[in-house]
Amino acid sequence: MNQLPPPVRRAQTQQGTTADEYDDGPIVFRPASKDGQKARLSIQGPSGCGKTWTGLSISGGLAEGERFAVIDTERNAATLYVNDLPVEFDHFPMRRYNPRGLIKALAAAAQAGYPVVMIDSLTHFWKGAEGTLDQVSQVADSKYSGNTFAAWKDGGEIQDDMIEALMSFPGHVVATMRASEKWVLEKGSKTPVSKGLLAEQRKGIEFEFGVAAEMDEANRLRFIKSRCPSFRGLVLNQPDGARDIAKPYLDWLRSGAKEIDTSAWIDAAGTEDATPQSLLALYREVEAASALATPLMHPQTGQPTSLGAYIKERGTALKNAQQ
């Protein structure tokens, strides 16, 4: 069931918005910079390889002494390491794995101001109860007369929205994924050949992250993709996540870059003296920073939404009130 069409990125829309005003903006090229970039790191591996321990250590290093958030689908596995690692974190266990639930948890973590969120593990939102595969099966039966292929139109959107929220979280993100070894029979051979570890998530999801690594049972970590030059081709034996991974990653992200505080955008979107013109300009500013999908809790409804959708909703409401 992993042979799916590639994800399609869709613009965030909101019922009742003016698509031509917000979605048909000008194409403006700006000087490139790393301003506001955050760590996006995934670790995949089989059970017992040390994903949770290493993920917690990396998250603690990225948090630089602040408390961070852990979204736990592994039956409280992260809590077993309290007092074993020099990190402090707050913990939210999940038992149902609807991707929309992860979006809501990310919005709550963003609202609370956590500098880092760790998801342990992302696998459950793919193949667990109410995960993407389960969602597709349910939609196929209820909407498409059992046609699973047609149901991927809906399932793919749910998955894409989850990834957009994950990649747009205003802090650093560390995600673990279960993985199993992939064996193939090559042409002319009767002996299976190992092709490495295959993450138990949508095919290719590890490449959504800026840095992706895999771990084996010997607690050896190998980077399989990295935008950070320090990690390319690197293999670490029993790594110290804070020292060996978080520090060089932060040093690279901050080199020649400045921090961006998304809370200022949220405040500007909700201010009482906002106008349709100021909100459209704010939308363009957030769009230029690739932050439209930043998850947040709607200030009025308390439901998860995105920064872009919230700005658009307010701007459209104010414009309609003037007519």
HELIX and SHEET records of a PDB file:
HELIX    1   1 ALA A   19  TYR A   22  1                                   4    
HELIX    2   2 LYS A   51  ALA A   63  1                                  13    
HELIX    3   3 ALA A   77  TYR A   81  5                                   5    
HELIX    4   4 PRO A   99  ALA A  112  1                                  14    
HELIX    5   5 HIS A  124  LYS A  127  1                                   4    
HELIX    6   6 THR A  132  LYS A  143  1                                  12    
HELIX    7   7 THR A  148  MET A  167  1                                  20    
HELIX    8   8 ILE A  205  GLU A  208  5                                   4    
HELIX    9   9 PRO A  229  PHE A  231  5                                   3    
HELIX   10  10 GLY A  241  ALA A  246  3                                   6    
HELIX   11  11 LYS A  247  ARG A  254  1                                   8    
HELIX   12  12 THR A  262  GLY A  270  1                                   9    
HELIX   13  13 PRO A  276  ALA A  288  1                                  13    
HELIX   14  14 LEU A  307  GLN A  322  1                                  16    
SHEET    1   A 8 PHE A  89  PRO A  93  0                                        
SHEET    2   A 8 PHE A  68  ASP A  72  1                                        
SHEET    3   A 8 VAL A 116  ASP A 120  1                                        
SHEET    4   A 8 HIS A 172  VAL A 184  1                                        
SHEET    5   A 8 ARG A  40  GLY A  45  1                                        
SHEET    6   A 8 VAL A 211  MET A 215  1                                        
SHEET    7   A 8 ARG A 220  SER A 226 -1                                        
SHEET    8   A 8 VAL A 235  ASN A 237 -1                                        
SHEET    1   B 5 PHE A  89  PRO A  93  0                                        
SHEET    2   B 5 PHE A  68  ASP A  72  1                                        
SHEET    3   B 5 VAL A 116  ASP A 120  1                                        
SHEET    4   B 5 HIS A 172  VAL A 184  1                                        
SHEET    5   B 5 VAL A 193  ALA A 199 -1                                        
SHEET    1   C 2 PRO A 295  MET A 297  0                                        
SHEET    2   C 2 PRO A 304  SER A 306 -1                                        
END                                                                             
